[in-house]
Each structure stands twice: as C-alpha cells, then as structure tokens.
Amino acid sequence: MAGTLTIGAHAISDESPCYVIAEIGHNHQGSLEKARELFREAKLAGAHAVKLQKRDNRGLYTRAAFERPYDNENSFGATYGEHREFLEFGRREYEALQAYARELGVDFFATAFDLASADFLADLDVPAYKIASGDLKSTPLLTHVASFGRPMIVSTGGALLEDVQRAYDTIMPINPQLAILQCTAGYPAAFEELDLRVITAFRERFRGAVIGFSSHDNGIAMPVAAYMLGARIVEKHFTLNRASKGTDHAFSLEPVGLRKLVRDLERTHKALGNGLKKIYDSEKAPITKMGKSLVVARDLPSGHILEPGDIVMKSPGGGIPPYDLEKVLGRVTLRPLMEDDFLTFEVLSKPDVEFARS
C-alpha cells in the first residue's frame, strides 16, 4: 500500500494531485532578491514548494577540494570553495526567505548536504528535508535527519536497488514519513536513462513510502508519465533564465515551462477519474448525433411481420438502439410505416402476438 505524506498544508497520497517542488538550488546566484523573485515566480506557476540547497562548505569538502582552482564560465570564485561560499545563504537569508514563503503561501525547505546543515535547517523548523542522491548511502546523515521526525524526501540517482533498500531500512524504523524519488543523476539526464518503470517497482517494494520523480531531463512530458505510473511528488529544477551563469540553468524550467508542467499534472489528476465508466451530459448530444437507430427500410403496411430486410440502421440515435434488433424482428406493425420512420415499440405488437398477413 502506498504511503501518505503531509508537507505544510498538502496531503500527498495516491488520491492527491501531484506535489510539485521547484528546485531552485543555487540558481539564485547568491542574490537574495533573485531568490525572492524565483519564489514568487514558482508560486505563480503553481508549484507547491520551493527548495534550496544547504551546505556547510568548509566542513563538507576536503581541503584539496575546497582549494581546488575553479576557473570556468560558471565560476563565482577563483577556487571551488570560494565559488560555493559565494552562492551559500546563511541564517539571515534563510529567515528572510522563510517569511516570504509564508507570505506567498508556498512550502519552503532545503536539501541538507551534511550534519551541520541538517541542524541549521532543524533550528529553522523547516517542514521537510530533502536528501540528495549523493547522500543515499550516507546512513549517519539519514539517521540524524530521520530523528527530527519531519517528512524526508530522498533521491536515488546513481544507485542500485540495494542502496535504496538500505536507506529505506535506515529511515523507516525511526521516521515513516518518507518519500523516495526515482532519479537519474545526469545533468541533464537522457530520456533513455530515466527508467520510469522503476517508479512501479518502488511502489511495489517500498510500501508505506510515497514514491516520486526527480526530473533532470529537458522538457515537461516525463513528469506526467511518472504521475501516471504512480509518482505523487515531482521535483524539477527552476530558473528565471536558462541562459544564466551556472551549471543548473540549462536543464531547468523557466516560469512558463513550470506553469505548463503544473497545468498538465493538474489536468492529468483530474482526467484519471475514479475508475468507473460513466456517461456525461456533454456526451449526450454528440452520441445522439453520431449514434444509430433502427428505422424502416421501405414503406410497410399495418399488420406486417417485421423481417431483417425491413429494418436498417441510420443516424441519428435516440430511437430503438441496434442492439435491440432481435426484440423487434417478428413483431407486427400496428399501423402503416413509411421509409425512414423511426421504429418505436409503441407502433409494434407485443412479443408473441401473431397476426395474419394481409
């Protein structure tokens, strides 16, 4: 049985609309004002949540990695550490963005990349925690975040099923509020590498968890396919301009793309229905126009016993339907009928009433 998850005011389950996370990451380029604009545009597009990434850079990276020269077109610093620090928000920015998200009415949380960042987010009392694909095997981090008792959303890029099982087994005994996202950690991911059928496998194996899709592909079609396979959370990278400086912008959605994605997911949720085949008022006129009725093939006198050659099917519908042909054959006309007259039971004898031919 699929699980349920509540983030903010949103209950996420098999019956719910898709919960859409606009993954902003560091597409704000270190600007609080740009982050506010991204929050606002994501909300206007219909996203349910906005998400950043939180790192304690000096504690997260080795000295060699932190001090490595980082000279390229996407760099915001001479070294990788300087680049990461330039993009990193601190408490002042997070508190300002928390207040703005509340004002907008959009959920706001972040990916915790390390223990210190997890504690930073816990102190801010965020409504959920994201775990990146690279930390699926970081069981101490998983255990620590699970102890907070808040919903956890875990991506699974670059992993085998045994790795996902290990994470599931680590988290669930501590905190059953878990979502597992099928993810391919390519940036962007090729369509043939998305493996959307894994969503079905996750649903069968990880009972009690909500299953979702972290979509690193270009475009908006695959999240709809994922929803049809049972994904109830979709995460998509988001930017104001795909040509902006930074590695994530090129495969992110701009506001118009996110708006179309949310629209299509909402339409899909509505279109699924409840599994019951029914007739809608909107169908009645077209079906009558296109449908067929049993009509008289030629002029017939009163007292005529109907034979197959006396009856044809013609549009429109609304008369005796063709599936009742056997109920009509052998009955006797009670009055003369003209070619193309609709047959009705009122102009025919009751069953088994015999009349002599005139």
ZIDATA-V336455 format. One record per pair of residues at least 12 apart in sequence whose ideal C-beta (glycine too) atoms are under 10 Angstrom apart, sorted by the first residue. I is the first residue (numbers start at 0). J is the second residue. If there is no record, write none. Layout:
I;J + I;J
//
This chain:
0;13 + 0;202 + 0;206 + 0;207 + 1;13 + 1;14 + 1;201 + 1;202 + 1;203 + 1;205 + 1;206 + 1;207 + 1;208 + 1;209 + 1;210 + 1;229 + 1;231 + 2;171 + 2;175 + 2;176 + 2;177 + 2;178 + 2;179 + 2;202 + 2;205 + 2;206 + 2;207 + 2;208 + 2;209 + 2;210 + 2;231 + 3;15 + 3;175 + 3;176 + 3;207 + 3;208 + 3;209 + 3;231 + 4;18 + 4;127 + 4;150 + 4;151 + 4;152 + 4;175 + 4;176 + 4;177 + 4;178 + 4;208 + 4;209 + 4;211 + 4;231 + 4;232 + 5;126 + 5;127 + 5;150 + 5;176 + 6;18 + 6;20 + 6;47 + 6;48 + 6;106 + 6;108 + 6;125 + 6;126 + 6;127 + 6;149 + 6;150 + 6;152 + 6;176 + 6;178 + 6;209 + 6;232 + 7;47 + 7;48 + 7;100 + 7;101 + 7;104 + 7;105 + 7;106 + 7;107 + 7;108 + 7;126 + 7;127 + 7;150 + 8;47 + 8;104 + 8;106 + 8;126 + 9;47 + 9;48 + 9;106 + 9;126 + 9;232 + 11;47 + 11;150 + 11;152 + 11;178 + 11;209 + 11;211 + 11;231 + 11;232 + 12;209 + 12;231 + 13;202 + 13;209 + 13;210 + 13;229 + 13;231 + 14;231 + 14;268 + 14;271 + 14;273 + 15;209 + 15;231 + 15;232 + 15;268 + 16;45 + 16;47 + 16;226 + 16;231 + 16;261 + 16;264 + 16;265 + 16;267 + 16;268 + 16;269 + 17;47 + 17;211 + 17;212 + 17;222 + 17;223 + 17;225 + 17;226 + 17;230 + 17;231 + 17;232 + 17;233 + 17;260 + 17;261 + 17;263 + 17;264 + 17;265 + 17;267 + 17;268 + 18;46 + 18;47 + 18;48 + 18;106 + 18;152 + 18;178 + 18;209 + 18;211 + 18;230 + 18;231 + 18;232 + 18;233 + 18;234 + 18;264 + 19;41 + 19;44 + 19;45 + 19;46 + 19;47 + 19;48 + 19;222 + 19;232 + 19;233 + 19;234 + 19;235 + 19;237 + 19;257 + 19;260 + 19;261 + 19;264 + 19;265 + 20;41 + 20;46 + 20;47 + 20;48 + 20;49 + 20;50 + 20;106 + 20;108 + 20;127 + 20;129 + 20;152 + 20;180 + 20;211 + 20;213 + 20;232 + 20;233 + 20;234 + 20;235 + 20;236 + 20;237 + 21;37 + 21;38 + 21;40 + 21;41 + 21;42 + 21;44 + 21;45 + 21;46 + 21;47 + 21;48 + 21;49 + 21;50 + 21;105 + 21;234 + 21;235 + 21;236 + 21;237 + 21;238 + 21;251 + 21;252 + 21;254 + 21;257 + 21;260 + 21;261 + 22;41 + 22;46 + 22;48 + 22;49 + 22;50 + 22;51 + 22;52 + 22;110 + 22;129 + 22;213 + 22;214 + 22;215 + 22;234 + 22;235 + 22;236 + 22;237 + 22;238 + 22;247 + 22;251 + 22;252 + 23;37 + 23;38 + 23;40 + 23;41 + 23;46 + 23;49 + 23;50 + 23;51 + 23;52 + 23;96 + 23;107 + 23;109 + 23;236 + 23;237 + 23;238 + 23;239 + 23;247 + 23;251 + 24;37 + 24;50 + 24;51 + 24;52 + 24;86 + 24;109 + 24;110 + 24;236 + 24;237 + 24;238 + 24;245 + 24;246 + 24;247 + 24;248 + 24;251 + 25;51 + 25;52 + 25;54 + 25;75 + 25;82 + 25;83 + 25;85 + 25;86 + 25;87 + 25;88 + 25;245 + 25;246 + 25;247 + 26;51 + 26;52 + 26;86 + 26;236 + 26;237 + 26;238 + 26;239 + 26;240 + 26;241 + 26;243 + 26;244 + 26;245 + 26;246 + 26;247 + 26;248 + 26;251 + 27;51 + 27;86 + 27;88 + 27;92 + 27;96 + 27;238 + 27;239 + 27;245 + 28;75 + 28;85 + 28;86 + 28;238 + 28;239 + 28;243 + 28;244 + 28;245 + 28;248 + 29;75 + 29;82 + 29;84 + 29;85 + 29;86 + 29;87 + 29;88 + 29;92 + 30;86 + 30;88 + 30;92 + 31;88 + 31;91 + 31;92 + 31;93 + 31;95 + 31;96 + 31;99 + 33;238 + 33;239 + 33;243 + 34;49 + 34;51 + 34;88 + 34;92 + 34;93 + 34;95 + 34;96 + 34;99 + 35;92 + 35;95 + 35;96 + 35;99 + 35;100 + 35;103 + 36;239 + 36;254 + 37;49 + 37;51 + 37;96 + 37;237 + 37;238 + 37;239 + 37;254 + 38;51 + 38;96 + 38;99 + 38;100 + 38;102 + 38;103 + 38;105 + 38;107 + 38;237 + 39;99 + 39;100 + 39;102 + 39;103 + 39;105 + 39;254 + 40;237 + 40;238 + 40;239 + 40;253 + 40;254 + 40;255 + 40;257 + 40;258 + 41;100 + 41;103 + 41;105 + 41;235 + 41;237 + 41;252 + 41;254 + 41;257 + 41;258 + 41;261 + 42;99 + 42;100 + 42;102 + 42;103 + 42;104 + 42;105 + 43;103 + 43;105 + 43;254 + 43;257 + 43;258 + 44;237 + 44;252 + 44;253 + 44;254 + 44;255 + 44;256 + 44;257 + 44;258 + 44;259 + 44;260 + 44;261 + 44;262 + 45;105 + 45;257 + 45;258 + 45;259 + 45;260 + 45;261 + 45;262 + 45;264 + 45;265 + 46;105 + 46;106 + 46;233 + 46;235 + 46;237 + 46;252 + 46;254 + 46;257 + 46;258 + 46;260 + 46;261 + 47;104 + 47;105 + 47;106 + 47;232 + 47;233 + 47;261 + 48;100 + 48;105 + 48;106 + 48;107 + 48;108 + 48;126 + 48;127 + 48;129 + 48;152 + 48;232 + 48;234 + 49;96 + 49;99 + 49;100 + 49;103 + 49;105 + 49;106 + 49;107 + 49;108 + 49;109 + 49;237 + 50;106 + 50;107 + 50;108 + 50;109 + 50;110 + 50;125 + 50;127 + 50;129 + 50;152 + 50;234 + 50;236 + 50;237 + 51;87 + 51;88 + 51;92 + 51;93 + 51;96 + 51;107 + 51;108 + 51;109 + 51;110 + 51;120 + 51;125 + 51;129 + 52;86 + 52;87 + 52;88 + 52;109 + 52;110 + 52;111 + 52;112 + 52;116 + 52;129 + 52;131 + 52;247 + 53;87 + 53;88 + 53;89 + 53;93 + 53;108 + 53;109 + 53;110 + 53;111 + 53;112 + 53;113 + 53;115 + 53;116 + 53;117 + 53;119 + 53;120 + 53;123 + 53;125 + 53;128 + 53;129 + 54;83 + 54;84 + 54;86 + 54;87 + 54;109 + 54;110 + 54;111 + 54;112 + 54;113 + 54;115 + 54;116 + 54;119 + 55;87 + 55;111 + 55;112 + 55;113 + 55;114 + 55;115 + 55;116 + 55;117 + 55;118 + 55;119 + 56;79 + 56;80 + 56;81 + 56;82 + 56;83 + 56;84 + 56;86 + 56;87 + 56;112 + 56;113 + 56;115 + 56;116 + 57;80 + 57;83 + 57;84 + 57;115 + 58;112 + 58;113 + 58;114 + 58;115 + 58;116 + 59;80 + 59;83 + 59;112 + 59;113 + 59;114 + 59;115 + 59;116 + 60;79 + 60;80 + 60;83 + 60;113 + 62;80 + 63;79 + 64;78 + 64;79 + 64;80 + 64;83 + 65;78 + 65;79 + 65;80 + 65;81 + 65;82 + 65;83 + 65;84 + 66;78 + 66;79 + 66;80 + 66;81 + 67;79 + 67;80 + 67;82 + 68;81 + 69;81 + 69;82 + 69;83 + 70;82 + 71;246 + 72;244 + 72;245 + 72;246 + 73;243 + 73;244 + 73;245 + 73;246 + 73;247 + 73;248 + 73;249 + 74;244 + 74;245 + 74;246 + 75;244 + 75;245 + 86;245 + 87;116 + 88;109 + 89;119 + 90;119 + 90;122 + 90;123 + 93;107 + 93;109 + 93;119 + 93;120 + 93;122 + 93;123 + 93;125 + 94;123 + 96;109 + 96;123 + 97;123 + 97;124 + 97;125 + 100;126 + 106;125 + 106;126 + 106;127 + 107;123 + 107;125 + 107;126 + 107;127 + 108;120 + 108;123 + 108;125 + 108;126 + 108;127 + 108;128 + 108;129 + 108;149 + 108;150 + 108;152 + 109;123 + 109;125 + 109;127 + 109;128 + 109;129 + 110;128 + 110;129 + 110;130 + 110;131 + 110;133 + 110;134 + 110;152 + 110;154 + 111;125 + 111;128 + 111;129 + 111;130 + 111;131 + 111;134 + 111;140 + 111;143 + 111;144 + 111;147 + 111;151 + 112;129 + 112;130 + 112;131 + 112;133 + 112;134 + 112;137 + 112;140 + 113;134 + 113;137 + 113;140 + 113;143 + 114;137 + 114;139 + 114;140 + 114;143 + 114;144 + 116;128 + 116;140 + 116;144 + 117;130 + 117;140 + 117;141 + 117;143 + 117;144 + 117;146 + 117;147 + 118;143 + 118;144 + 118;147 + 120;144 + 120;147 + 120;149 + 121;143 + 121;144 + 121;146 + 121;147 + 121;148 + 121;149 + 124;147 + 124;149 + 125;147 + 125;149 + 125;150 + 126;149 + 126;150 + 127;147 + 127;149 + 127;150 + 127;151 + 127;152 + 127;176 + 127;178 + 128;140 + 128;143 + 128;144 + 128;145 + 128;147 + 128;149 + 128;150 + 128;151 + 128;152 + 128;153 + 128;174 + 128;176 + 129;144 + 129;150 + 129;151 + 129;152 + 129;153 + 129;154 + 129;178 + 129;180 + 129;213 + 129;234 + 130;144 + 130;145 + 130;151 + 130;152 + 130;153 + 130;154 + 130;155 + 130;166 + 130;170 + 130;177 + 130;178 + 130;179 + 130;180 + 131;153 + 131;154 + 131;156 + 131;182 + 131;184 + 131;213 + 132;153 + 132;154 + 132;155 + 132;156 + 132;157 + 132;158 + 132;162 + 132;180 + 132;182 + 132;183 + 132;184 + 132;213 + 132;215 + 133;154 + 133;156 + 133;157 + 133;158 + 133;184 + 134;153 + 134;154 + 134;166 + 135;153 + 135;154 + 135;155 + 135;156 + 135;157 + 135;158 + 135;159 + 135;162 + 135;163 + 135;165 + 135;166 + 135;169 + 135;179 + 135;182 + 135;184 + 136;157 + 136;158 + 136;162 + 136;165 + 136;166 + 136;169 + 137;166 + 137;169 + 138;165 + 138;166 + 138;168 + 138;169 + 138;170 + 139;169 + 140;169 + 141;153 + 141;165 + 141;166 + 141;167 + 141;168 + 141;169 + 141;170 + 141;173 + 141;174 + 141;177 + 142;169 + 142;170 + 142;172 + 142;173 + 142;174 + 143;173 + 144;170 + 144;173 + 144;174 + 145;166 + 145;169 + 145;170 + 145;171 + 145;172 + 145;173 + 145;174 + 145;175 + 145;176 + 145;177 + 146;173 + 146;174 + 147;173 + 147;174 + 147;176 + 148;173 + 148;174 + 148;176 + 149;174 + 149;176 + 150;174 + 150;175 + 150;176 + 150;177 + 150;178 + 150;209 + 151;166 + 151;170 + 151;171 + 151;173 + 151;174 + 151;175 + 151;176 + 151;177 + 151;178 + 151;179 + 151;208 + 152;176 + 152;177 + 152;178 + 152;179 + 152;180 + 152;209 + 152;211 + 152;213 + 152;232 + 152;234 + 153;166 + 153;167 + 153;169 + 153;170 + 153;177 + 153;178 + 153;179 + 153;180 + 153;182 + 153;208 + 153;211 + 153;213 + 154;178 + 154;179 + 154;180 + 154;181 + 154;182 + 154;183 + 154;184 + 154;211 + 154;212 + 154;213 + 154;215 + 154;234 + 155;179 + 155;180 + 155;181 + 155;182 + 155;183 + 155;184 + 155;197 + 155;201 + 155;213 + 156;180 + 156;181 + 156;182 + 156;183 + 156;184 + 156;185 + 156;186 + 156;188 + 156;213 + 156;215 + 157;182 + 157;183 + 157;184 + 157;185 + 158;182 + 158;184 + 160;197 + 160;200 + 160;201 + 160;204 + 163;179 + 163;181 + 163;197 + 163;200 + 163;201 + 163;204 + 163;205 + 163;208 + 164;204 + 164;205 + 166;179 + 166;205 + 167;179 + 167;201 + 167;204 + 167;205 + 167;206 + 167;207 + 167;208 + 168;205 + 170;208 + 171;205 + 171;206 + 171;207 + 171;208 + 175;207 + 175;208 + 176;207 + 176;208 + 176;209 + 177;205 + 177;207 + 177;208 + 177;209 + 177;210 + 178;205 + 178;208 + 178;209 + 178;210 + 178;211 + 178;230 + 178;231 + 178;232 + 178;234 + 179;197 + 179;198 + 179;201 + 179;202 + 179;204 + 179;205 + 179;208 + 179;209 + 179;210 + 179;211 + 179;232 + 180;198 + 180;201 + 180;209 + 180;210 + 180;211 + 180;212 + 180;213 + 180;214 + 180;225 + 180;230 + 180;232 + 180;233 + 180;234 + 181;193 + 181;194 + 181;195 + 181;196 + 181;197 + 181;198 + 181;199 + 181;200 + 181;201 + 181;210 + 181;211 + 181;212 + 181;213 + 181;214 + 181;225 + 181;228 + 181;230 + 182;194 + 182;197 + 182;211 + 182;212 + 182;213 + 182;214 + 182;215 + 182;234 + 183;195 + 183;197 + 183;212 + 183;213 + 183;214 + 183;215 + 183;216 + 184;213 + 184;215 + 185;215 + 185;216 + 185;250 + 186;215 + 186;236 + 186;246 + 186;247 + 186;249 + 186;250 + 187;214 + 187;215 + 187;216 + 187;217 + 187;218 + 187;236 + 187;247 + 187;249 + 187;250 + 187;251 + 188;213 + 188;214 + 188;215 + 188;216 + 188;217 + 188;221 + 188;250 + 189;215 + 189;216 + 189;217 + 190;216 + 190;217 + 190;218 + 190;220 + 190;221 + 192;215 + 192;216 + 193;212 + 193;214 + 193;215 + 193;216 + 193;221 + 193;224 + 193;225 + 195;212 + 195;214 + 195;221 + 195;222 + 195;224 + 195;225 + 195;227 + 195;228 + 195;229 + 195;230 + 196;228 + 197;210 + 197;212 + 197;225 + 197;228 + 198;210 + 198;211 + 198;212 + 198;224 + 198;225 + 198;226 + 198;227 + 198;228 + 198;229 + 198;230 + 198;231 + 199;228 + 199;229 + 199;230 + 200;228 + 201;228 + 201;229 + 201;230 + 202;228 + 202;229 + 202;230 + 202;231 + 203;229 + 209;229 + 209;230 + 209;231 + 209;232 + 210;225 + 210;228 + 210;229 + 210;230 + 210;231 + 210;232 + 211;225 + 211;226 + 211;229 + 211;230 + 211;231 + 211;232 + 211;233 + 211;234 + 212;224 + 212;225 + 212;226 + 212;228 + 212;229 + 212;230 + 212;231 + 212;232 + 212;233 + 212;234 + 212;235 + 213;225 + 213;230 + 213;232 + 213;233 + 213;234 + 213;235 + 213;236 + 214;230 + 214;233 + 214;234 + 214;235 + 214;236 + 214;250 + 214;252 + 214;260 + 215;234 + 215;235 + 215;236 + 215;247 + 215;250 + 215;251 + 216;235 + 216;250 + 217;241 + 217;249 + 217;250 + 217;251 + 217;252 + 217;256 + 218;250 + 218;252 + 218;256 + 218;260 + 219;233 + 219;235 + 219;252 + 219;256 + 219;257 + 219;258 + 219;259 + 219;260 + 219;261 + 219;262 + 219;263 + 219;264 + 220;260 + 220;263 + 221;233 + 221;235 + 221;260 + 222;234 + 222;235 + 222;260 + 222;261 + 222;263 + 222;264 + 222;267 + 223;260 + 223;263 + 223;264 + 223;266 + 223;267 + 224;267 + 225;264 + 226;263 + 226;264 + 226;267 + 226;268 + 226;271 + 227;267 + 227;270 + 227;271 + 230;264 + 231;268 + 233;260 + 233;261 + 233;264 + 235;250 + 235;251 + 235;252 + 235;256 + 235;257 + 235;260 + 235;261 + 236;248 + 236;249 + 236;250 + 236;251 + 236;252 + 236;257 + 237;251 + 237;252 + 237;253 + 237;254 + 237;256 + 237;257 + 237;260 + 238;250 + 238;251 + 238;252 + 238;253 + 238;254 + 238;256 + 238;257 + 239;251 + 239;253 + 239;254 + 240;253 + 240;254 + 241;253 + 241;256 + 283;316 + 283;317 + 284;315 + 286;315 + 286;316 + 286;317 + 287;314 + 287;315 + 287;316 + 287;317 + 287;318 + 288;314 + 288;315 + 288;316 + 288;317 + 289;314 + 289;315 + 289;316 + 290;312 + 290;314 + 290;315 + 290;316 + 290;317 + 290;318 + 290;320 + 290;321 + 291;311 + 291;312 + 291;313 + 291;314 + 291;315 + 291;316 + 291;317 + 291;318 + 291;320 + 291;321 + 292;311 + 292;312 + 292;313 + 292;314 + 292;315 + 292;316 + 292;317 + 292;318 + 292;319 + 292;320 + 292;321 + 292;323 + 292;341 + 292;342 + 292;343 + 293;305 + 293;309 + 293;310 + 293;311 + 293;312 + 293;313 + 293;318 + 293;319 + 293;320 + 293;321 + 293;322 + 293;323 + 293;324 + 293;326 + 293;327 + 293;328 + 293;341 + 293;342 + 293;343 + 294;310 + 294;311 + 294;312 + 294;313 + 294;314 + 294;318 + 294;319 + 294;336 + 294;337 + 294;338 + 294;339 + 294;340 + 294;341 + 294;342 + 295;309 + 295;310 + 295;311 + 295;313 + 295;332 + 295;336 + 295;337 + 295;338 + 295;339 + 295;340 + 295;341 + 295;342 + 295;346 + 296;308 + 296;309 + 296;310 + 296;311 + 296;312 + 296;313 + 296;336 + 296;338 + 296;339 + 297;309 + 297;310 + 297;311 + 297;336 + 297;337 + 297;338 + 297;339 + 298;335 + 298;336 + 298;337 + 298;338 + 298;339 + 298;340 + 299;332 + 299;334 + 299;335 + 299;336 + 299;337 + 299;338 + 299;340 + 299;346 + 300;332 + 300;334 + 300;335 + 300;336 + 300;356 + 300;357 + 301;331 + 301;332 + 301;333 + 301;334 + 301;335 + 301;336 + 301;346 + 301;354 + 301;357 + 302;331 + 302;332 + 302;333 + 302;334 + 302;335 + 302;348 + 302;354 + 302;355 + 302;356 + 302;357 + 303;330 + 303;331 + 303;332 + 303;333 + 303;335 + 303;336 + 303;354 + 303;356 + 303;357 + 304;328 + 304;329 + 304;330 + 304;331 + 304;332 + 304;348 + 304;353 + 304;354 + 304;355 + 304;356 + 305;324 + 305;327 + 305;328 + 305;329 + 305;330 + 305;331 + 305;332 + 305;336 + 305;342 + 305;347 + 305;348 + 306;328 + 306;329 + 307;324 + 307;327 + 307;328 + 309;327 + 309;328 + 309;332 + 309;336 + 309;342 + 310;324 + 310;327 + 310;328 + 310;342 + 311;338 + 311;339 + 312;324 + 313;339 + 313;341 + 315;341 + 317;341 + 318;340 + 318;341 + 318;342 + 318;343 + 319;341 + 319;342 + 319;343 + 319;344 + 319;347 + 323;342 + 323;344 + 324;342 + 326;344 + 326;347 + 326;350 + 327;342 + 327;343 + 327;344 + 327;347 + 329;347 + 329;348 + 329;350 + 329;351 + 329;352 + 329;353 + 330;342 + 330;344 + 330;346 + 330;347 + 330;348 + 330;349 + 330;350 + 330;351 + 330;352 + 330;354 + 331;346 + 331;347 + 331;348 + 331;349 + 331;352 + 331;353 + 331;354 + 331;355 + 331;356 + 332;346 + 332;347 + 332;348 + 332;354 + 333;345 + 333;346 + 333;347 + 333;348 + 333;349 + 333;352 + 333;354 + 334;346 + 334;347
//
